[in-house]
Amino acid sequence: MEDYLHRASKIRGRRPAPAGWSSLGRVTLGRFFRGRSAREDPIAIGDPRLEGWETVSTFEDRETALAWRDQLRALGVDVSCTADAPLDHFGRGDIYLVVPPDQWSRATEIIENLD
């Protein structure tokens, strides 16, 4: 196996991998966790940033709420899903589709026409 790695590394112009390393090099966990802190939660639970936003619609399951949120976002509306309490393990609970006050009428019009 070592001869194969040595020959393969010569072809690629690299030194052979040290004992205990793979031919890909050392893999650190930092690669896997990079950028995860900026990801938005699909359903915000008690988020103070959404405090003054207006409710456009309510849903009982996660999939339906996220589908409506994605449709409104595709149409250019700034919309989020929020809940007062964590959802159960099936993704059910009281989920509110909320928008900033200045976009409420546009969002309501879109929802009424998509029904």
DAJOTA-V753683 format. One record per pair of residues at least 24 apart in sequence whose ideal C-beta (glycine too) atoms are under 8 Angstrom apart, sorted by the first residue. I is the first residue (numbers start at 1). J is the second residue. D is the distance in whole Angstrom. If there is no record, write none. Layout:
BEGIN
i=I j=J d=D
i=I j=J d=D
END
This chain:
BEGIN
i=42 j=66 d=6
i=42 j=81 d=7
i=43 j=81 d=5
i=43 j=82 d=7
i=43 j=83 d=5
i=43 j=87 d=6
i=43 j=95 d=6
i=44 j=80 d=6
i=44 j=81 d=7
i=44 j=82 d=5
i=44 j=83 d=7
i=45 j=82 d=7
i=45 j=83 d=6
i=45 j=84 d=8
i=45 j=85 d=7
i=45 j=86 d=6
i=46 j=82 d=8
i=46 j=84 d=7
i=47 j=80 d=8
i=47 j=82 d=6
i=50 j=80 d=6
i=50 j=82 d=5
i=50 j=98 d=6
i=52 j=100 d=8
i=52 j=101 d=7
i=53 j=80 d=7
i=53 j=82 d=8
i=53 j=98 d=4
i=53 j=99 d=6
i=53 j=100 d=6
i=53 j=101 d=7
i=54 j=98 d=6
i=54 j=99 d=6
i=54 j=100 d=7
i=54 j=101 d=5
i=54 j=104 d=4
i=55 j=96 d=5
i=55 j=97 d=7
i=55 j=98 d=5
i=56 j=97 d=5
i=56 j=98 d=7
i=56 j=99 d=6
i=56 j=104 d=7
i=56 j=107 d=5
i=56 j=108 d=6
i=56 j=111 d=6
i=57 j=96 d=8
i=57 j=97 d=5
i=57 j=111 d=6
i=58 j=94 d=6
i=58 j=95 d=7
i=58 j=96 d=5
i=58 j=97 d=7
i=59 j=95 d=5
i=59 j=96 d=8
i=59 j=97 d=7
i=60 j=92 d=6
i=60 j=93 d=7
i=60 j=94 d=7
i=60 j=95 d=7
i=61 j=90 d=8
i=61 j=91 d=6
i=61 j=92 d=5
i=61 j=95 d=8
i=62 j=87 d=6
i=62 j=91 d=3
i=62 j=92 d=7
i=62 j=95 d=7
i=63 j=91 d=7
i=65 j=95 d=4
i=65 j=97 d=6
i=68 j=97 d=6
i=68 j=111 d=7
i=69 j=97 d=6
i=71 j=110 d=8
i=71 j=114 d=7
i=72 j=97 d=8
i=72 j=99 d=8
i=72 j=107 d=6
i=72 j=110 d=6
i=72 j=111 d=8
i=75 j=110 d=6
i=77 j=103 d=6
i=77 j=106 d=6
i=77 j=107 d=5
i=77 j=110 d=7
i=78 j=103 d=6
i=79 j=103 d=8
i=79 j=107 d=6
END
